[in-house]
C-alpha cells in the first residue's frame, strides 16, 4: 500500500457520513412527529439500524491495512501479474 495513513484518513472521513446522518434522522423525527408518531419511530429505528450497519462495514476497511502492508504479499501479486498470460489456467470440470 502506497500510503496507509491516507487510507486511514479516508476511512475516518467515511465515518463522518453516518454521524451526520444521525443528526439528519433526528431532524426528520422532529419534523414528522406531528404526522404520525408510530410511523416516524419506525422510520427512526430502521434508519439507525442501517447507519449502525454502515458504520461497522466502514470499520472493516481498516482490516485491509495489515494485509496490503505485507511486502511478501505485494511481491507475489506483482510476480503473478507480470507472468499473467503464461500461468496455467484452472480447468473447470
N, C-alpha and C positions, 0 to 999 in steps of 0.2 A: 504494500500500500504506500502510495507516494506521501500522503500526509494524514496520519492517524488523528492528529489534533484537529485538522479541518473537518474530518469525518465526524468527530465527537461534537464539534461546534454545529454541524448541520443537524445532528440528532437533537441537540439542545434546542435549536431553532424549530425543529419539527414538533417538539413538545410544547411550544408556545401556543400552537393551534388548539389543542384540547383545553388548555387553560382559558383561552379567550372564549371558547365555545361554552364553557360552564357559565361564564358571565352572560352570554347571549341566551342561554337556556333560562337563566334567572329572569332576564328581561321579558322573554316570551311568557313565562309564568305570571309575572306581574300584569302584563297586558291582557292575557287571555283568561285570567282567573274569574272576572265577572261573567264571562260567557258560559263556561261550564267547568266547575272546579274538578269534577271527576275526570273529564277528558284531558284537562291540562295537567293533572297529576300523572295520568298515564303517559302523556307525551313527555313529561319531565323524566319519568322513570326510564323510558326507552332511550331518551337522549343521553342520560347519564350512564346507562349501561353501555351504549355504543361508544361514548367518549372514554370510558374505562378500558374497553377492549382496544380502542385505537391507541391509547397511551401505552398499554402493555406491549402491543405489537411494535410500537416505535422503540421501546426499550430493547427489544430483541435485535435491533440494528447495532447495538453496542457489542453483541456477541460476535460480530463479524471481524472486529478489530484484531483479536489474537490470531484468528485463522489466517487473515490476509497479511499479518505482520511476520509470519513464519517464512524465512528466506528459502528453506528447502521446498516448501510448497510452491513458492513462486518460480523457482528454477524448474521444477517438474512441469508446471504449466507451460513455461516458455519452451522447454525442450519438446514437449508434445506438440505445441503449436508450430514449431519450426519444422518438425518432421511429419506434419499432418497428413499429406497425401500418401506418405509411404508407410503409415501404420496399417496393420491389418484391420479390416472391418469386421465387426462382430456378425456372426451368422445367426439369423433368426430361423428357427425350425418351424 
